[in-house]
Every structure is written in structure tokens, then in C-alpha cells.
Amino acid sequence: MSTPAKRKGSQYERDVVKWLISMGYPCAERAYGAGRHDDVGDIDGIDGVVIECKNEKKFNIPGYLQELEDEMINADAETGVVLIKKRGTSNISESYAVMTAELWVNLLKQAGYNGHQ
């Protein structure tokens, strides 16, 4: 039997998958094998993107970003994000999306924001 923390984390991952599907990503699904040396994140189904989900009382952003970086290397992914559940709400849209500034700027460039007016 899993621990309460593991169940809480697994439920958040399931909720994130449902939300992503509702947002137009029908191939989103939970990835299995978290914690393995070749871990590639918590959510599969969006090519080139690693999604790591966290549902914890205390945040460890430096640790989360290191985990994301390792998983992006394992997955050979272009980008990634850590989704952190906001306390007091079950609305996934209110989760915190955390990434390095470099990943964020790369997303801006890919979306066509080039810094010129």
C-alpha cells in the first residue's frame, strides 16, 4: 500500500492529465517509472515536453528544477515545466508553472516573440 503522500501526488498527476486533455492535449497520460535513473517526468503525451508534478507542503524549487533538467536530458526533450499544486484549490489552472528563465525565453522565441516591435 502506498503512503498518503504518494497517493496525494498520484491524484494530482491524474488531475493534471484530465486538465491537459480538457485543454486540447488528448494524448496526455501519466508516465510510469518515476524515480528510476532514466525518469522522463510524470506526464507523457506531449512530444518534446517534460512535465513534472509536485503536490507537497514545502516547495523545493532548486531541487525540482534539477530533477526537471535531468528528466529533460533523459527524454531528449526541448522544454519542460514543473507544475506545483496551489494549496487550497483543486483547480489545476491555478497550479504554479515553474521553469528556468532560459526555458521561458526559448518558449517565447518559439512562439514568435522576438523582442522587436
TIMI-947895 format. One record per residue (C-alpha): residue number from 1; residue in one letter; x, y, z. Coordinates in pm, whole numbers, plus 50000, padded with zeros to 5 digits. Example, Ala and Ser with C-alpha at 12.3 -4.5 7.8 and 13.67 -1.06 7.14 Angstrom:
REM TIMI-947895
[pt 1, a, [51230, 49550, 50780]]
[pt 2, s, [51367, 49894, 50714]]
REM end
This chain:
REM TIMI-947895
[pt 1, m, [50000, 50000, 50000]]
[pt 2, s, [50127, 50346, 49916]]
[pt 3, t, [50181, 50629, 50160]]
[pt 4, p, [49938, 50921, 50191]]
[pt 5, a, [50196, 51149, 50025]]
[pt 6, k, [50230, 50910, 49731]]
[pt 7, r, [49852, 50887, 49692]]
[pt 8, k, [49827, 51266, 49705]]
[pt 9, g, [50094, 51302, 49437]]
[pt 10, s, [49935, 51036, 49216]]
[pt 11, q, [49595, 51206, 49241]]
[pt 12, y, [49749, 51537, 49139]]
[pt 13, e, [49908, 51369, 48836]]
[pt 14, r, [49571, 51220, 48736]]
[pt 15, d, [49407, 51560, 48777]]
[pt 16, v, [49676, 51725, 48563]]
[pt 17, v, [49619, 51465, 48289]]
[pt 18, k, [49243, 51532, 48289]]
[pt 19, w, [49307, 51906, 48275]]
[pt 20, l, [49557, 51874, 47987]]
[pt 21, i, [49308, 51663, 47793]]
[pt 22, s, [49040, 51928, 47851]]
[pt 23, m, [49287, 52193, 47728]]
[pt 24, g, [49337, 52018, 47395]]
[pt 25, y, [49611, 51763, 47462]]
[pt 26, p, [49422, 51434, 47413]]
[pt 27, c, [49734, 51217, 47426]]
[pt 28, a, [49831, 51328, 47778]]
[pt 29, e, [49876, 51036, 48017]]
[pt 30, r, [50066, 50952, 48332]]
[pt 31, a, [50419, 50828, 48281]]
[pt 32, y, [50518, 50536, 48497]]
[pt 33, g, [50858, 50461, 48646]]
[pt 34, a, [50911, 50780, 48845]]
[pt 35, g, [51229, 50777, 49049]]
[pt 36, r, [51416, 50548, 48810]]
[pt 37, h, [51759, 50658, 48689]]
[pt 38, d, [51607, 50716, 48344]]
[pt 39, d, [51296, 50900, 48468]]
[pt 40, v, [51141, 51121, 48197]]
[pt 41, g, [50880, 51308, 48403]]
[pt 42, d, [50531, 51244, 48534]]
[pt 43, i, [50318, 51315, 48226]]
[pt 44, d, [50365, 51174, 47874]]
[pt 45, g, [50187, 51258, 47552]]
[pt 46, i, [50321, 51598, 47452]]
[pt 47, d, [50622, 51542, 47228]]
[pt 48, g, [50940, 51720, 47333]]
[pt 49, v, [50795, 51833, 47667]]
[pt 50, v, [50871, 51701, 48016]]
[pt 51, i, [50610, 51767, 48283]]
[pt 52, e, [50699, 51709, 48647]]
[pt 53, c, [50414, 51734, 48900]]
[pt 54, k, [50455, 51827, 49266]]
[pt 55, n, [50195, 51824, 49542]]
[pt 56, e, [50392, 51899, 49856]]
[pt 57, k, [50351, 52128, 50156]]
[pt 58, k, [50701, 52273, 50132]]
[pt 59, f, [50843, 52371, 49795]]
[pt 60, n, [51198, 52283, 49689]]
[pt 61, i, [51227, 52478, 49366]]
[pt 62, p, [51603, 52427, 49317]]
[pt 63, g, [51555, 52052, 49364]]
[pt 64, y, [51253, 52047, 49133]]
[pt 65, l, [51444, 52231, 48859]]
[pt 66, q, [51740, 51994, 48888]]
[pt 67, e, [51501, 51699, 48859]]
[pt 68, l, [51340, 51864, 48555]]
[pt 69, e, [51679, 51920, 48392]]
[pt 70, d, [51778, 51556, 48448]]
[pt 71, e, [51445, 51432, 48310]]
[pt 72, m, [51472, 51656, 48005]]
[pt 73, i, [51813, 51504, 47930]]
[pt 74, n, [51672, 51152, 47978]]
[pt 75, a, [51378, 51231, 47748]]
[pt 76, d, [51584, 51431, 47497]]
[pt 77, a, [51316, 51698, 47540]]
[pt 78, e, [51321, 52055, 47411]]
[pt 79, t, [51141, 52206, 47707]]
[pt 80, g, [50978, 52123, 48036]]
[pt 81, v, [50790, 52254, 48332]]
[pt 82, v, [50729, 52173, 48696]]
[pt 83, l, [50361, 52205, 48788]]
[pt 84, i, [50317, 52268, 49160]]
[pt 85, k, [49974, 52233, 49316]]
[pt 86, k, [49850, 52553, 49475]]
[pt 87, r, [49732, 52495, 49831]]
[pt 88, g, [49363, 52547, 49898]]
[pt 89, t, [49235, 52476, 49549]]
[pt 90, s, [49176, 52174, 49330]]
[pt 91, n, [49169, 52392, 49017]]
[pt 92, i, [49468, 52275, 48812]]
[pt 93, s, [49465, 52603, 48617]]
[pt 94, e, [49580, 52772, 48938]]
[pt 95, s, [49887, 52548, 48973]]
[pt 96, y, [50225, 52717, 48962]]
[pt 97, a, [50423, 52654, 48642]]
[pt 98, v, [50795, 52672, 48724]]
[pt 99, m, [51084, 52664, 48479]]
[pt 100, t, [51420, 52831, 48435]]
[pt 101, a, [51433, 53172, 48269]]
[pt 102, e, [51625, 53013, 47981]]
[pt 103, l, [51342, 52767, 47910]]
[pt 104, w, [51091, 53051, 47931]]
[pt 105, v, [51282, 53269, 47683]]
[pt 106, n, [51316, 52971, 47446]]
[pt 107, l, [50937, 52927, 47458]]
[pt 108, l, [50889, 53298, 47381]]
[pt 109, k, [51116, 53265, 47077]]
[pt 110, q, [50939, 52951, 46958]]
[pt 111, a, [50606, 53131, 46989]]
[pt 112, g, [50735, 53412, 46769]]
[pt 113, y, [50812, 53675, 47029]]
[pt 114, n, [51145, 53808, 46907]]
[pt 115, g, [51181, 54121, 47120]]
[pt 116, h, [51123, 54365, 46835]]
[pt 117, q, [50817, 54582, 46790]]
REM end
